[in-house]
């Protein structure tokens, strides 16, 4: 029988979902264009990610803390660029 460590699954999921934001951050930084990015979506998304981060902190769950901390930084960078590059 295969034994799967839940934290390993969490860390792999965290890596993949967080890394998904890297191409968006890079493209926005490179092109300085945020015209097609929804400000409302990013505001809602960052709010949700921050709540997930708080949830992870309350549970002391490192996969949740790391994933949402990094995602907040990357999505936050897009949000700052969205506001700045007008």
C-alpha distance (Angstrom), angle and dihedral (degrees) to the residues before:
residue distance angle dihedral
X1 . . .
X2 3.79 . .
X3 3.79 117.1 .
X4 3.80 115.3 -151.3
X5 3.76 120.3 -165.6
X6 3.83 109.2 -137.0
X7 3.82 91.3 -145.7
X8 3.81 90.3 55.7
X9 3.79 90.4 53.1
X10 3.80 89.0 47.2
X11 3.80 93.7 50.3
X12 3.82 92.8 48.2
X13 3.82 90.7 48.0
X14 3.81 89.3 47.4
X15 3.79 91.7 50.8
X16 3.80 93.8 50.3
X17 3.80 98.4 43.5
X18 3.80 93.1 44.0
X19 3.81 93.4 45.8
X20 3.82 88.4 53.7
X21 3.82 88.4 74.6
X22 3.81 95.2 55.1
X23 3.85 95.6 80.0
X24 3.83 90.7 49.7
X25 3.80 93.2 49.5
X26 3.79 90.7 46.9
X27 3.82 93.9 48.2
X28 3.80 93.7 48.3
X29 3.81 91.7 46.7
X30 3.80 92.6 47.3
X31 3.82 97.8 44.7
X32 3.82 98.5 30.1
X33 3.80 84.9 -141.9
X34 3.80 121.6 131.6
X35 3.79 98.2 153.9
X36 3.81 94.2 116.1
X37 3.82 95.1 44.8
X38 3.79 116.5 98.6
X39 3.80 112.4 -126.9
X40 3.82 90.8 -161.5
X41 3.81 92.4 52.7
X42 3.80 92.6 51.0
X43 3.81 92.5 46.5
X44 3.80 90.9 51.9
X45 3.79 92.3 42.3
X46 3.81 94.3 50.9
X47 3.81 89.6 48.4
X48 3.80 90.5 53.3
X49 3.80 93.2 45.3
X50 3.80 90.9 50.8
X51 3.82 89.7 52.4
X52 3.83 90.0 49.3
X53 3.80 88.1 50.3
X54 3.81 90.7 51.8
X55 3.81 89.3 47.3
X56 3.81 90.4 52.6
X57 3.79 91.1 48.6
X58 3.80 91.5 50.2
X59 3.82 90.2 50.3
X60 3.82 93.0 39.4
X61 3.80 87.4 -129.7
X62 3.80 108.4 159.2
X63 3.82 96.7 -164.0
X64 3.82 89.7 55.6
X65 3.81 93.6 42.3
X66 3.80 95.6 48.4
X67 3.80 95.8 41.6
X68 3.77 95.3 48.5
X69 3.79 94.4 39.4
X70 3.81 91.1 54.9
X71 3.81 93.1 40.7
X72 3.81 89.9 51.1
X73 3.82 89.6 53.4
X74 3.80 94.5 48.1
X75 3.81 97.1 41.7
X76 3.79 88.8 41.5
X77 3.80 89.1 55.5
X78 3.81 89.9 54.4
X79 3.80 90.1 47.6
X80 3.82 92.1 50.7
X81 3.81 90.3 48.4
X82 3.81 90.3 47.5
X83 3.80 89.3 56.5
X84 3.84 95.5 38.8
X85 3.82 102.2 44.0
X86 3.81 96.8 58.8
